[in-house]
Amino acid sequence: NSVHVIDIEENETLLKIDGTSQFDVTAVVHPLTYMNKILLGSADCFEWVECAY
């Protein structure tokens, strides 16, 4: 269970976020007002991750 941020033009992995057994990622969203951030959702909660790329 992990999330990969990939530069599709360069075919390069920029960031890899490993999940845990306590947080099973089931949804990902990048709201327009969240500059360089994504929200990761699970059945139990959500958390945000800052991406500086």
C-alpha positions as CSV (number, residue, x, y, z in Angstrom):
1,N,0.0,0.0,0.0
2,S,1.9,3.1,-1.2
3,V,1.4,6.3,-3.2
4,H,3.9,7.3,-5.9
5,V,4.2,10.8,-7.3
6,I,5.6,10.5,-10.8
7,D,6.9,13.1,-13.3
8,I,5.3,11.6,-16.4
9,E,7.4,13.7,-18.8
10,E,10.6,12.5,-17.3
11,N,9.3,9.1,-16.3
12,E,10.8,9.7,-12.9
13,T,9.5,8.9,-9.4
14,L,9.5,12.2,-7.4
15,L,8.1,10.8,-4.1
16,K,7.0,7.5,-2.6
17,I,4.8,7.4,0.4
18,D,4.5,4.0,2.1
19,G,1.3,3.1,3.8
20,T,0.9,1.3,7.0
21,S,-1.4,-1.4,8.3
22,Q,-3.3,1.3,10.3
23,F,-3.9,3.6,7.3
24,D,-5.1,1.9,4.1
25,V,-5.2,4.5,1.3
26,T,-8.6,4.3,-0.5
27,A,-8.8,7.8,-2.0
28,V,-6.5,10.6,-3.2
29,V,-7.5,14.2,-4.0
30,H,-5.6,17.4,-5.0
31,P,-7.9,20.3,-4.2
32,L,-7.2,23.5,-6.2
33,T,-6.6,25.5,-3.1
34,Y,-4.0,23.1,-1.7
35,M,-0.8,24.2,-3.4
36,N,1.7,21.3,-3.5
37,K,-0.5,19.1,-1.3
38,I,-2.6,16.1,-1.6
39,L,-5.2,14.5,0.7
40,L,-5.1,10.8,1.3
41,G,-8.3,9.2,2.5
42,S,-9.1,5.9,4.2
43,A,-12.2,4.3,5.6
44,D,-11.3,5.7,9.0
45,C,-9.8,9.2,8.4
46,F,-7.7,11.5,6.1
47,E,-4.3,13.2,6.2
48,W,-2.6,15.7,4.0
49,V,0.9,15.3,2.5
50,E,3.0,18.2,1.2
51,C,4.7,17.7,-2.1
52,A,7.4,20.3,-2.9
53,Y,7.7,19.5,-6.6
